[in-house]
C-alpha cells in the first residue's frame, strides 16, 4: 500500500482580505475575525493524492497545523476522500514562521509513522515563502522536488516527475520516500460531493498538541521562529490620476506623444 501524507493549511479567505489585522506585538496575522479556507495550492496537492488513490492501493493522511477552527479544512479533505485527518493545534504553535511550521509538521509526520510520499502546495497564499516543503524534507532527511508540474511515472520505488524551471522544466528521478511541492499546473482540483460529505461524518480528526509531539517548546511557535518582523507600515493609497484624451485617432496620438515628451518619458 502507498502511504501518502498531504500537508494542508487553513488560510484567511482572500475575499475577506480587508478585515485581516496584524498583531502589533508579534507582527503576525490575527485570524480570529476572518473565515478560514483551504490554501489554494494545497487543493492541488490533495488532488494529486486522490488521483493516486484511484490508481493504486493508497492510504491518505491529511496533516494541518493551526487553531481549532482549522479542523474544518481537515474535514473538507476527509470529505474529498482522505482516510485520516490530523490537526496539530496548541497555543504554543502560535506565531510560527516557515521554519517553526515545518519543524512542527515534520514532528507530526514522524508520529504518523509509515509514509512513502509527502505532498505540499508550492506556497501558501498568506505567506508565499515556498520554504515549508523543502524544510520538512530537511528535518526528515528526505529528498525533495519543488514546483512539480507533472507526475510522469509513479509505478515503483522511484518516481519520475517534471518540475518547473525558468523557460522549461527539469525531469527528475526520485527514490521514495520523498517530498513533492506542487503547482497549479499539476491538475484541476475536484469539488466536494454530497456523498463525500456524508462519509466524512464518520471520520474522526485526531488533534495533537506539543505534549503529544514530544518536541522542545523552544523550537515551536514564536519562540522557535528565527524570522523576526521588525516593522510594519500601511501602504499608502494610490494617488495617481487618469486623464482621458479626446479627438480623432491622429489627434489623440499626437497629444499623447506631446504629453509624454513634456513629462520627460520620451
N, C-alpha and C positions, 0 to 999 in steps of 0.2 A: 504493500500500500504506500502511495505517495502522501507524505505528511506535509501540508502546506500551512504556513503562518502568513497572515495578511495583517500588516500594521495599518491601522486607520486612525484618523484624527478628527475630532469634533472641532470645527472652526466657526467663528461668528458668521452668521448669514450675511453675505455681501449686500443683500437688499436692505439690511439694517445698518450699513456702514456708518451712517451719520450719527448713530446712537452709541458707537463704540467709544469708550473712555479709557484713559490711561491712569494707572495708579501713580500719583505724584512722587511717592516714596520709592517704590520698587521699579518704576518705569516699565511695568508690564501691563498687558491688556486686562481690563476688568470685563469679564464675560457674563457676569450675573444678569445684566439687563438686556442682553442680546440673544435671540434664539440661536441655537447651535445646529449646524448641518454637517454632513459628511464632506470632508475635503474633496474637491472635485477629482484630483488625480488619484486619490485613494479608491475612487469608484473604478478607475481603470485597473488598479491592482486587484481589486475584488473580482472584477470581470475575468481577468486572466486566470485567477484561481478557479472560478466557476467553470470556465471552458475546459480546464484540465480535468476537473472532476467529472465532466461529461464524457471525456475521452478515456480516462483511466480510473482505476480504483483509487480514489483520493479522499483524504480527510482534511477539512479546512478549519483552522482555528483562527479566530479574529481577535486581535490584541489591540487595546487602546489605552491611552493614559489621559486622564482628565478628571473633571469634577463628576459627581454622581449623575448630573444631567447628561453626561456623555454616554450613559448607558443606553439611551435611545438610539444612538448611532450604531452601537454594537447590536442592538435588537434589530435594526434595519438590515444589517449584514446577515443575521440569522434568518430573516425573512427572505433574503435573496437566495439563500441556500447554504450558508456556512453551517458547520456541525457543532461548533463550540465557540462561546464568547467569553472573553476575559477582560475585565476593566481594572486597570491599575489606578486606584483613587485613594488619595490621602492628602490632607493639608500640607504634609511635608513636601509633596511633589510640586507645590505651587511655585510659580515664578521660574520654572526650569527653562534654560536656554537649550539650544540644539544638543550640546554636549551632555548635559544632565538628562535630557529627554531620552537620548539614545542609550545612555547607561541604564536608565530605569527600564526601558523596553527590552534591552538585552538581558537584564536580570529576570524579567518576566518570561522571556523566551527560554531561558535556562530552566525555569520552573515547569515549562510545558514539557520538556524532556526531549522526545524524539521529533526531529524536523528535518526535512530534505530541502525545502525551498522557502525563502522568506521574500515576500513581495511588499514593496513600499511604493507610494506615489513619489514621483521625482522630487516634489516640493510641496509645501503647504501654502494655501492662499494667504495665510496670516503671517507667515514667516519668510517663505521663499528662500531659505538658505541652501537647500539641496544637500545638507550635511548629514541629516539624521540616518538615512540608509547606509551610507559609507561608514559612519561611526558605529552603527550597530554591528556591521561586519567586522570592524576593527576590534570591538570589545569581545566578539565571539570567535575571533581568529578565523574568519571565513573569507573566501573570495567574493568580490562584488563586481557587478556590471551596472553602470548607471546609464540613464537615458535609453532604455530598451524600447525599440520601436516594433520589433517582430521576434517571436519565438519560432525559429526555423526548424529545429529538431529537439524534441524533448522526450524521446523514447530511449531511455538508458541511463546509466550512472553519470553521464556528462551531457550537457545541453549545448546547443549551438544557437546563438541569438545575434540579432542585429542591434547595434546601438548607434545613436545619432552622434555625428561629429560635424564640424563646420564643412559645408559643401559636400556632404556624403555620409557614409556610415562605416562602422567597423564590424567585422564578422568575428565573433568571439566563441571559443570553445571553452566551456567551464565545467569543472568537476563539482558535483554535488557533495555535500550541502553548500548552498551559495545564497547570496542576497542579490536581488534584482530590483532596481528602481525603474519605474515605467513612465512612459509619456502618454499623452492622449492619443498619439498616432497608433498605439498598440491595438486598440479595439474601441468598440462603441458600447459603453455600459448599458446593461438591461435595466428595466424599471421593475418596481415591485408588482407582484401578482397577489390576488386575493388569497389564493391557496397557500402561497408562501407566508403571508401574514398570519393565517390560521395556524400553520405548522409551527411558526416561531413562538406561539404562545406556550408551547410545551417545552421549549428550550430555555434552560436557565443560564444566567450570566454569573460567572464567578468573579467576585470582587476581591482584589488583593491590595493590601497596604504595605507600608515599609517593613512592618514586622514579618509579614509572610515572605517578602523578597529577601530578607536577611542581608540587607545592603547597608553599608555605613551611611548614616544620615548626613554626614558632611559632604557626601558625593551626590546628594539628592536635592531637587528643587533649587531654590535661590542660592542656598549655601554651596551647592555643588556646581554652580554656573560660573565659569570663568569670564563669560561675556558680561561687560558692565556698560549700561547705557548712562552716560554722564549727563546728558542734557537733552531736553525735548523742546521743540518750539512749534507753534501753529503755523501752517503755511498761509502766506498772505493771499488774499483773494486776487484773482487775475483782474488787473485794471486796464487791460488793453481795450482799445476802442476800434470799431469797424466803420469803414466808410464805403458807401455804395457809389460807384461811378456810373453815371448815366450818359446816354448819347448813342451814336452809331457804333458799330464794332470798331471801325477805324479810329473814331474819336476816343473811345474808351481805351484802346491800345496806346494811343499817343499820350493820353493823360496819365495812364498808369506808368508808362516809361518815364515821363517827366517827374512824377511823384517819387519814383524810385531813385532817380538822379538827385533830386532835391534832398532825399533822405540819406544820400551817400551810399546806397546799396549798389548802384550801378555807376 
